[in-house]
Amino acid sequence: MTSDLLARALDHAAERGRPITFWLRDDDAVEPTDSLDRLLGLAADNDIPVTLAVIPADAGERLAQRLEDAPQATVAVHGWSHRNHAPGGERKQELGLHRGSAVVLAEIGEGRERLRRLFGERAFPMLVPPWNRIHEDLLPALPPLGIQALSIFGRENRDIPLPLLNTHVDIIDWRGARNGRPADVLFAEILLRMEALTAHPLDTVGILSHHLVHDAAAWSFLEALFRLTREHPGCRWMRSERILGA
């Protein structure tokens, strides 16, 4: 099984004294739900920090109150309203240039401020673009808005004007039945990501989840991954803001 291969790879990392950094990002949080409770409980039981990409326009005091009891959770800025503004035929995008850069940047700034007011120090000014897409022309304007980092999906492009902390393994099959992907496939992708790591301080294995659409397979995979890695000396789960040195 690929989980056994992952365990052996982590054994080798421990033997070399170079533990692999893992981090967990979960997208689309707006309010307390049974699914969010399950995610936070699973993370707490296994001492796994989780970064919740929260949609600012829809988040409110109920979520802020719930997270007061979840010290392992960090909040990131998930765009503004998670609404698609791309015309038909194009890939979905909220943070494009379809409405003009001034409008989009104003929403990002408003989103950051709203989360800061709601969540205080728990809100980390890392931007997580909806659908993991943002027009490159907007990137230079993010630091003046107070955005300290960006997180999308896939291999990192370090030639951008702010730190990039990506996710690399999405546990949901968005192109198929929108359910949890097979565990063996996910473990294999983690192994491939580990093999591609460099010495860059922000090179990590980023796991991406979406608690609102998890099925039994998705929950089972997270449980298996956490059980395998939580106390392994070849692995360390870190908070996003700590990885970024904030």
N, C-alpha and C positions, 0 to 999 in steps of 0.2 A: 504493500500500500504506500501511496505517496506520503502519508503522514509519517510512516517509518523513515522514509528518505529524508523528510524534513527534520525529524529528530536527530538523525545521524549528521546532517549538515550543521545543525546547531551544536552538536557535540564537538564537531571540528572547530567551529567558531570559538567555543569555550576553551578548547585545548590551545588555540592560538592566542587566547587572551584578547579577542576582538569580538565582543558580543554584538549581535545585530540589533539595530534600533527599529522597533515597530511602533506604529501609532495608529489610532482608530479615529476615523471621521464618519459621522453619521449625519445625513442630510435631511432637511425639510422639517425640522421641529418648529412647531408654532404654539402648541398647547399640551397640557398633560393628557396622556392617553394610557390605556393598558399596555400598549406596545412600548411606549416610552418608559413606563415603569419597569417593564420586563428588561429592556436594554440596560437601564441604569442599575437595576438589581443584579443583573449578570455581571456587569462591569465591576460593581462594588464587591461582589462575592469573590471575584478573581483578582482584585486590586489592579484593574485595568483602567487607565484614564481614557476619557472619550471627549472628543471635540464635536459639539453639536453645531452644525451649520443651521442657524436660526433665520427664518424669513422675517425681516424686521416689520414689514407692513402688517403682518397678521399676529405677531407675538404680543403678549400682554402680561399683566400682573400674575395671572394664574400660573404661567410657565415660570416666571421669576420666583414665585413662592415655592413651586415644586423643586426648583433647582437649589434652593437654600438647603435642602436635605441631600444634596448630591455633590459632595465636595470633589469628587473625581471628574466632574464635568466642566469643560471650558466652552464658552460660546463664541462662535465666529459669525461674520456677516455674510449671509446667503443672499447677496444681491439686495433687492428692495421688496418686490412682490412676487417674484418667481413667475412672471408673465412673459409670454413669448411676443416679441415685437417684430420678428422677422416675417417677411411676406411668404406667401405660400410657395412651396418648392424649395425653400431654403431650410437649413437646419435650425431648430429652435434656438433662440437667443434673446436674452433680456438686455445684456450689456454689449450691444452692437452700436452702430452709428445710425440706425434707421430713424431715430428721433432727434438726432443731433447730440454731440458730445456734452453740451452744457446741461441738457436735461438728464442724461444718464449719470453724469458725475454728481449732479445735485442730489439725485436719489441715493447714490452710494454714500455720500456724505451724511444725508439724513438718516440712512439706515445705520451707519456707524454710531451716530449720536443717540438714536433711539435705543439701541442695544446697550449703550453705555449707561443711559438713564435707568433702564430696566434692571440690568444685571451688575452694574458697578464694576468692580475689579475682575469679576468673572468673565466679562466681555473682553476678548482679545481682538484687536483690530486687524484681523486677517480676513481678507476677502475671498469668499468661495463663490465664484460665479455660477448661477443656475445653469444646468446642463454642462458645466465645466467649460464654458466658452465666454471669452471676452475679447473685444477687438483690440489689437495690439496698439492702436493709436491712443487708447485710453490709459495705457500703463504708466507713462511718465507723469500723469496728473494724479495718480493715486497717493504717493507719499505726501503731497501738500494737503490732502484730505485727512491725513492721519492714519492711512492704511499702511501697516508695517510689513505685511507679507501677503502673498497670494497662494492659493491652493487650488489646483485643477486636477486632472486625471492624466496619467501617462508619464512618459519619459520627460525629464526636466530639460528645459531650455534655460541655461544659466545666463544667456545674454539679454536679460531684461532688467529694468531699473529698480527692482526690489527683490527681497528674498523669496524663493519659491519652495514650498513644501507640498509636494504632490501626494496623491493616492495612486495606487498601482494595481490593486486587485479589488474588483467590484463583485460583491457576492450575489448580486441580482442579475438575472438574464433578461435584460431590457429588450433585446431584439427577438426574443422568443416568447415564452409564456409569462414573462415578468414574475418568475418565481426564483427560489434559491437555486443557484447553480450547483452542479455535482461537487461534492467535497474533494474528490480526487483531482478534479480539474483545478480547483482553487488552490489546493496544496501544491500542485505542480507549478502554478503561476507564481506562488510565493517563492518556490525554489529558483525559478528563472529570474525573478527579481533579485534574489540574494546573489546569484551568480553575476548579475550586471552591476552590483554596487561598486562604487569607487571610494576613494578616501575623502571625498567631499563631505564636510560636516553635516550637510543637509540631505545626504543620501540615506534614505530609510526604506523600509517596507511599509507602505501606507495601505491600510485596509479600509474599504469604503462600504458602508452599509446604509440602509434606508428603513428604519424601524417600522414605518407605517405600512410597508408592503411585505414584511417578512412572513414567510410561511415556515412550516416545520423544518424544511431542509435548511433554510437560512439560519434559524435559531440553532439547529443541531451543529452546523458548521462552526458558528461562533463559539459554542460550548466546547467543541472538540479542539479548536485552535487555542482557546484560552487555557484549557486543561493541559495541553501539550507545552505551552510556552510560559505560563505564568511564573514558574519557579525555576525555569531552565537557565543555567549560568551562561548559555550562549545567546540569550535573548534579553532585551530590556524594553519594556513598554514605557513610553515617555509621553508627557503632555506636549502638545504642539508648541506652546509658548516656551517651554523649556528647551526643546530642540532648537528653536530659533534664537535662544539666548535672551529672551525677553524677561 
